[in-house]
Amino acid sequence: MCYGVYISTDSDEDLSKHNSELVRFEKVTDSNTDPCTRLLEFPNQWYVGSKSGCSCTFRHLSSGEPMFCEPEDWYKEEQDELDATGELYGILVSLLSSGYGVDLVDRWEGTQPEDITTLDVTLDDVSESAFRLIENHKFRLKKIKAQ
């Protein structure tokens, strides 16, 4: 079992140019790949993989109230997870700051679209270090202030 993260945008940019050891973008060409991609609102859809190949090596919140927070000493997170999530955050902010629409779905394998909760997330209010993905949630992302 593992996580799957998908983003969509109205930007025609080839996001695979941002691929690194920690973050990998793969264009979704078949919306039947994962039923949760039907929740994405923009025409250009991307699967976001991590170092592990799937989307598991990002910061994820898997239970409790949806929230963003800085890493805590008492809850050990791997440096690769922190770094990969920071890289993803930077790419999302870049797209939003350029005026593009962006949304994101983080789902646990087997989750159906009706089990996904949608949140409006303004990245002006969430720092890079506090940002994390939230299992079985869709983020409608916004950035109001110019970078």
Secondary structure, 3 states (H helix, E strand, C coil): CCEEEEEEECCCCCHHHHCCCCEEEEECCCCCCCHHHHHCCCCEEEEEEECCCCCCCCCEECCCCCCCCCCCCCCCCCHHHHHHHHHHHHHHHHHHHCCCCEEEEEEECCCCHHHCEEEEEEHHHCCCCCCCEECCEEEEEECCCCC
